[in-house]
C-alpha cells in the first residue's frame, strides 16, 4: 500500500512539474521563436502573455507573421505562407507606436508606464537588447555603485588628511601623522573607485541614450533638441535633451 501511495505521489509531482513548464511555442516566419501563454487567436492577431511573465502585459502578434503554433497540449496549428510585411528590427509589432520612449536613470518609460525587461525587449527588439542595452545598463549600474561608494571614501580620507595638515601646523606632529596615515588609504581607495566608476557610468549612459534615440527614430518620433542650463540629473551644467 505504501509503495502504491508513493508511486501515486511521485506521478502527481511529475505531472505538476510538467504543467509548470508547459508553454505555447509561436514559430514566426522570420525563423524566430516566442515562448508564450496564448490567450486568444482572432482573425488578425495572436494575443499572448510572455511565458516567464504570465501575469504581465498582453502582447499582440499579427497572424501574417506567424508560421506555426505548437500548443502546450501537443497540438499544432499551421498558418499560410503569405509573406509577412517587413517590420523594423527595433520595434515590436503592436507595441512600438504607443508612445515615445523616455529614459530616466536606468529605467525606460512609455506614457508614464515603467517598462519591465520583457516590455523593453518588445519595444527595442531582441537585437538591440542583446547587443547593446543589457550590457549598457549593467555598465551604468556598476559605474553608479562604484562612484557612490568612492565619493564618501574620498571625502572621508580627504577630511582626515586636511585635519592632519592642520594639526601639523600646530606642531602636533604625532597626531597629524596618524590622521594622514589613516586618511591616505581612504582617499586613494575613493579615487580609484571613482576613476573606474565614472567612465563606466558615462559609457553606459551614452549607449543607453543611443538605444532610446534609435528606437524613437525607428518609431517615427522626430528629434527635437532642447538646451537646459543649471542643475541636471548628474550635476550642474548644460544638457541637450531630445
C-alpha positions as a LaTeX table, in Angstrom:
\begin{tabular}{lrrr}
\hline
Residue & $x$ (\AA) & $y$ (\AA) & $z$ (\AA) \\
\hline
Unk1 & 0.00 & 0.00 & 0.00 \\
Unk2 & 2.83 & 2.37 & 0.89 \\
Unk3 & 4.54 & 1.64 & $-2.42$ \\
Unk4 & 1.34 & 2.38 & $-4.32$ \\
Unk5 & 0.87 & 5.64 & $-2.43$ \\
Unk6 & 4.49 & 6.66 & $-3.04$ \\
Unk7 & 4.11 & 5.87 & $-6.75$ \\
Unk8 & 0.94 & 7.96 & $-6.99$ \\
Unk9 & 2.62 & 10.88 & $-5.20$ \\
Unk10 & 5.63 & 10.70 & $-7.50$ \\
Unk11 & 3.37 & 10.66 & $-10.54$ \\
Unk12 & 1.42 & 13.66 & $-9.23$ \\
Unk13 & 4.60 & 15.62 & $-8.60$ \\
Unk14 & 5.89 & 14.82 & $-12.08$ \\
Unk15 & 2.59 & 15.95 & $-13.60$ \\
Unk16 & 2.75 & 19.21 & $-11.64$ \\
Unk17 & 6.30 & 19.75 & $-12.81$ \\
Unk18 & 5.36 & 19.14 & $-16.43$ \\
Unk19 & 2.43 & 21.55 & $-16.13$ \\
Unk20 & 4.70 & 24.19 & $-14.62$ \\
Unk21 & 6.92 & 24.03 & $-17.72$ \\
Unk22 & 4.03 & 23.79 & $-20.20$ \\
Unk23 & 4.10 & 26.55 & $-22.76$ \\
Unk24 & 2.85 & 27.51 & $-26.19$ \\
Unk25 & 5.53 & 27.97 & $-28.85$ \\
Unk26 & 4.94 & 30.56 & $-31.58$ \\
Unk27 & 7.17 & 29.94 & $-34.61$ \\
Unk28 & 7.45 & 33.10 & $-36.70$ \\
Unk29 & 8.13 & 33.34 & $-40.42$ \\
Unk30 & 11.48 & 35.00 & $-39.76$ \\
Unk31 & 12.55 & 31.75 & $-38.02$ \\
Unk32 & 12.42 & 33.23 & $-34.52$ \\
Unk33 & 10.53 & 31.61 & $-31.67$ \\
Unk34 & 8.35 & 33.11 & $-28.93$ \\
Unk35 & 7.61 & 31.21 & $-25.72$ \\
Unk36 & 4.13 & 32.24 & $-24.65$ \\
Unk37 & 0.89 & 31.56 & $-22.87$ \\
Unk38 & $-1.65$ & 32.21 & $-25.62$ \\
Unk39 & $-4.89$ & 33.87 & $-24.56$ \\
Unk40 & $-6.63$ & 34.31 & $-27.93$ \\
Unk41 & $-6.23$ & 33.80 & $-31.66$ \\
Unk42 & $-8.50$ & 36.05 & $-33.68$ \\
Unk43 & $-8.66$ & 36.99 & $-37.33$ \\
Unk44 & $-5.75$ & 39.43 & $-37.08$ \\
Unk45 & $-3.55$ & 38.69 & $-34.07$ \\
Unk46 & $-2.24$ & 36.08 & $-31.69$ \\
Unk47 & $-2.77$ & 37.55 & $-28.20$ \\
Unk48 & $-0.45$ & 36.19 & $-25.53$ \\
Unk49 & 1.39 & 36.67 & $-22.25$ \\
Unk50 & 5.16 & 36.17 & $-22.13$ \\
Unk51 & 5.81 & 32.67 & $-20.77$ \\
Unk52 & 8.08 & 33.91 & $-17.97$ \\
Unk53 & 5.65 & 36.70 & $-17.01$ \\
Unk54 & 2.15 & 35.13 & $-17.12$ \\
Unk55 & 0.60 & 37.97 & $-15.10$ \\
Unk56 & 2.28 & 40.67 & $-17.18$ \\
Unk57 & 1.05 & 42.67 & $-20.17$ \\
Unk58 & $-0.72$ & 41.16 & $-23.16$ \\
Unk59 & 1.16 & 41.21 & $-26.46$ \\
Unk60 & $-0.32$ & 41.04 & $-29.95$ \\
Unk61 & 1.49 & 39.37 & $-32.83$ \\
Unk62 & $-0.02$ & 39.73 & $-36.33$ \\
Unk63 & $-1.03$ & 36.35 & $-37.76$ \\
Unk64 & 0.66 & 37.37 & $-41.01$ \\
Unk65 & 3.99 & 36.94 & $-39.20$ \\
Unk66 & 3.20 & 33.51 & $-37.73$ \\
Unk67 & 4.20 & 30.26 & $-39.44$ \\
Unk68 & 3.07 & 27.74 & $-36.84$ \\
Unk69 & 1.95 & 27.44 & $-33.23$ \\
Unk70 & 2.79 & 24.45 & $-31.07$ \\
Unk71 & 0.30 & 24.37 & $-28.21$ \\
Unk72 & 1.16 & 23.15 & $-24.72$ \\
Unk73 & $-1.27$ & 20.23 & $-25.12$ \\
Unk74 & 0.82 & 18.86 & $-28.00$ \\
Unk75 & $-1.36$ & 20.01 & $-30.91$ \\
Unk76 & $-0.21$ & 22.33 & $-33.69$ \\
Unk77 & $-1.76$ & 24.99 & $-35.91$ \\
Unk78 & $-0.05$ & 25.85 & $-39.19$ \\
Unk79 & $-0.73$ & 29.17 & $-40.91$ \\
Unk80 & $-0.47$ & 30.03 & $-44.59$ \\
Unk81 & 2.81 & 31.07 & $-46.16$ \\
Unk82 & 1.83 & 34.59 & $-47.21$ \\
Unk83 & 4.98 & 36.71 & $-46.80$ \\
Unk84 & 4.88 & 38.88 & $-43.72$ \\
Unk85 & 5.44 & 42.63 & $-44.07$ \\
Unk86 & 8.96 & 43.72 & $-43.26$ \\
Unk87 & 8.99 & 45.32 & $-39.81$ \\
Unk88 & 11.63 & 47.41 & $-38.11$ \\
Unk89 & 14.08 & 45.17 & $-36.21$ \\
Unk90 & 13.92 & 47.63 & $-33.33$ \\
Unk91 & 10.17 & 47.94 & $-32.70$ \\
Unk92 & 7.87 & 45.06 & $-31.75$ \\
Unk93 & 4.54 & 44.86 & $-33.62$ \\
Unk94 & 1.61 & 46.29 & $-31.72$ \\
Unk95 & 3.71 & 48.00 & $-29.07$ \\
Unk96 & 6.26 & 50.37 & $-30.52$ \\
Unk97 & 3.88 & 53.09 & $-31.67$ \\
Unk98 & 2.09 & 53.57 & $-28.35$ \\
Unk99 & 4.27 & 56.49 & $-27.32$ \\
Unk100 & 7.73 & 57.95 & $-27.24$ \\
Unk101 & 10.33 & 56.02 & $-25.26$ \\
Unk102 & 11.65 & 58.04 & $-22.33$ \\
Unk103 & 14.66 & 57.16 & $-20.17$ \\
Unk104 & 15.08 & 58.11 & $-16.51$ \\
Unk105 & 18.28 & 56.83 & $-14.90$ \\
Unk106 & 18.35 & 53.10 & $-15.79$ \\
Unk107 & 14.59 & 52.78 & $-16.35$ \\
Unk108 & 12.57 & 53.21 & $-19.54$ \\
Unk109 & 9.04 & 54.60 & $-19.72$ \\
Unk110 & 6.26 & 54.97 & $-22.30$ \\
Unk111 & 3.40 & 57.34 & $-21.44$ \\
Unk112 & 4.45 & 57.30 & $-17.79$ \\
Unk113 & 4.46 & 53.48 & $-17.59$ \\
Unk114 & 7.72 & 51.94 & $-16.35$ \\
Unk115 & 8.66 & 49.09 & $-18.67$ \\
Unk116 & 9.67 & 45.67 & $-17.40$ \\
Unk117 & 12.57 & 43.83 & $-19.02$ \\
Unk118 & 10.18 & 41.85 & $-21.21$ \\
Unk119 & 8.43 & 45.04 & $-22.29$ \\
Unk120 & 11.76 & 46.69 & $-23.07$ \\
Unk121 & 12.69 & 43.72 & $-25.25$ \\
Unk122 & 9.35 & 44.02 & $-27.02$ \\
Unk123 & 9.83 & 47.74 & $-27.68$ \\
Unk124 & 13.51 & 47.93 & $-28.67$ \\
Unk125 & 13.74 & 44.45 & $-30.16$ \\
Unk126 & 15.83 & 41.41 & $-29.24$ \\
Unk127 & 18.76 & 42.61 & $-31.34$ \\
Unk128 & 19.27 & 45.91 & $-29.52$ \\
Unk129 & 18.60 & 44.24 & $-26.15$ \\
Unk130 & 21.26 & 41.57 & $-26.67$ \\
Unk131 & 23.86 & 43.69 & $-28.45$ \\
Unk132 & 23.64 & 46.97 & $-26.54$ \\
Unk133 & 21.02 & 47.74 & $-23.91$ \\
Unk134 & 21.54 & 44.90 & $-21.42$ \\
Unk135 & 25.30 & 45.40 & $-21.19$ \\
Unk136 & 24.96 & 49.21 & $-21.28$ \\
Unk137 & 22.60 & 49.17 & $-18.32$ \\
Unk138 & 24.99 & 46.85 & $-16.48$ \\
Unk139 & 27.85 & 49.28 & $-17.11$ \\
Unk140 & 25.76 & 52.21 & $-15.95$ \\
Unk141 & 24.65 & 50.49 & $-12.74$ \\
Unk142 & 28.17 & 49.27 & $-11.91$ \\
Unk143 & 29.62 & 52.72 & $-12.53$ \\
Unk144 & 26.92 & 54.32 & $-10.40$ \\
Unk145 & 27.62 & 51.97 & $-7.47$ \\
Unk146 & 31.41 & 52.42 & $-7.67$ \\
Unk147 & 31.07 & 56.20 & $-7.91$ \\
Unk148 & 28.62 & 56.40 & $-5.00$ \\
Unk149 & 30.98 & 54.33 & $-2.83$ \\
Unk150 & 34.05 & 56.24 & $-3.95$ \\
Unk151 & 32.67 & 59.70 & $-3.11$ \\
Unk152 & 32.32 & 59.16 & 0.68 \\
Unk153 & 35.67 & 57.32 & 0.80 \\
Unk154 & 37.36 & 60.24 & $-0.94$ \\
Unk155 & 35.60 & 62.81 & 1.23 \\
Unk156 & 36.42 & 60.98 & 4.47 \\
Unk157 & 40.05 & 60.41 & 3.51 \\
Unk158 & 40.47 & 63.97 & 2.33 \\
Unk159 & 38.92 & 65.30 & 5.54 \\
Unk160 & 41.28 & 63.24 & 7.71 \\
Unk161 & 44.31 & 64.35 & 5.69 \\
Unk162 & 43.30 & 68.01 & 5.92 \\
Unk163 & 42.78 & 67.64 & 9.66 \\
Unk164 & 46.24 & 66.09 & 9.87 \\
Unk165 & 47.81 & 69.00 & 8.00 \\
Unk166 & 46.07 & 71.45 & 10.32 \\
Unk167 & 47.43 & 69.60 & 13.36 \\
Unk168 & 50.87 & 69.53 & 11.79 \\
Unk169 & 50.73 & 73.30 & 11.52 \\
Unk170 & 50.16 & 73.44 & 15.30 \\
Unk171 & 53.26 & 71.30 & 15.93 \\
Unk172 & 51.23 & 68.21 & 16.97 \\
Unk173 & 53.22 & 66.01 & 14.62 \\
Unk174 & 52.31 & 62.60 & 16.05 \\
Unk175 & 48.55 & 63.11 & 15.84 \\
Unk176 & 48.95 & 64.67 & 12.40 \\
Unk177 & 50.87 & 61.65 & 11.14 \\
Unk178 & 48.16 & 59.31 & 12.43 \\
Unk179 & 45.38 & 61.26 & 10.72 \\
Unk180 & 47.25 & 61.47 & 7.44 \\
Unk181 & 48.19 & 57.79 & 7.65 \\
Unk182 & 44.58 & 56.77 & 8.18 \\
Unk183 & 43.14 & 59.22 & 5.67 \\
Unk184 & 45.50 & 58.47 & 2.79 \\
Unk185 & 44.25 & 54.88 & 2.14 \\
Unk186 & 40.64 & 56.04 & 2.28 \\
Unk187 & 41.39 & 58.87 & $-0.11$ \\
Unk188 & 43.31 & 56.61 & $-2.50$ \\
Unk189 & 40.58 & 53.94 & $-2.45$ \\
Unk190 & 37.90 & 56.52 & $-3.14$ \\
Unk191 & 39.81 & 57.99 & $-6.07$ \\
Unk192 & 40.38 & 54.52 & $-7.52$ \\
Unk193 & 36.72 & 53.60 & $-7.27$ \\
Unk194 & 35.68 & 56.88 & $-8.86$ \\
Unk195 & 38.27 & 56.59 & $-11.64$ \\
Unk196 & 36.69 & 53.26 & $-12.60$ \\
Unk197 & 33.07 & 54.13 & $-11.85$ \\
Unk198 & 32.78 & 57.47 & $-13.64$ \\
Unk199 & 33.96 & 56.18 & $-17.07$ \\
Unk200 & 31.75 & 53.09 & $-16.74$ \\
Unk201 & 28.76 & 55.25 & $-15.89$ \\
Unk202 & 29.42 & 57.63 & $-18.78$ \\
Unk203 & 29.89 & 54.81 & $-21.30$ \\
Unk204 & 26.74 & 53.00 & $-20.15$ \\
Unk205 & 24.80 & 56.26 & $-20.15$ \\
Unk206 & 25.81 & 57.06 & $-23.71$ \\
Unk207 & 24.98 & 53.58 & $-25.00$ \\
Unk208 & 21.55 & 53.58 & $-23.35$ \\
Unk209 & 20.80 & 57.03 & $-24.77$ \\
Unk210 & 21.73 & 55.72 & $-28.21$ \\
Unk211 & 19.27 & 52.82 & $-27.84$ \\
Unk212 & 16.47 & 55.21 & $-26.83$ \\
Unk213 & 17.22 & 57.59 & $-29.70$ \\
Unk214 & 17.46 & 54.76 & $-32.23$ \\
Unk215 & 14.17 & 53.23 & $-31.07$ \\
Unk216 & 12.33 & 56.55 & $-31.16$ \\
Unk217 & 13.75 & 57.34 & $-34.59$ \\
Unk218 & 12.55 & 53.99 & $-35.95$ \\
Unk219 & 9.14 & 54.60 & $-34.32$ \\
Unk220 & 8.75 & 57.87 & $-36.23$ \\
Unk221 & 9.43 & 60.34 & $-33.42$ \\
Unk222 & 11.38 & 63.33 & $-34.65$ \\
Unk223 & 14.41 & 64.55 & $-32.75$ \\
Unk224 & 13.59 & 67.84 & $-31.02$ \\
Unk225 & 16.67 & 69.20 & $-29.24$ \\
Unk226 & 16.21 & 71.32 & $-26.12$ \\
Unk227 & 19.02 & 73.02 & $-24.24$ \\
Unk228 & 18.78 & 73.23 & $-20.43$ \\
Unk229 & 21.06 & 75.21 & $-18.12$ \\
Unk230 & 21.64 & 74.73 & $-14.39$ \\
Unk231 & 21.14 & 71.66 & $-12.23$ \\
Unk232 & 20.95 & 68.46 & $-14.24$ \\
Unk233 & 20.39 & 64.84 & $-13.26$ \\
Unk234 & 24.09 & 64.17 & $-12.73$ \\
Unk235 & 25.40 & 67.60 & $-11.72$ \\
Unk236 & 25.48 & 71.24 & $-12.74$ \\
Unk237 & 25.98 & 72.28 & $-16.35$ \\
Unk238 & 24.39 & 72.29 & $-19.78$ \\
Unk239 & 22.33 & 69.44 & $-21.23$ \\
Unk240 & 20.74 & 68.92 & $-24.63$ \\
Unk241 & 17.59 & 66.82 & $-24.41$ \\
Unk242 & 15.58 & 65.35 & $-27.31$ \\
\hline
\end{tabular}
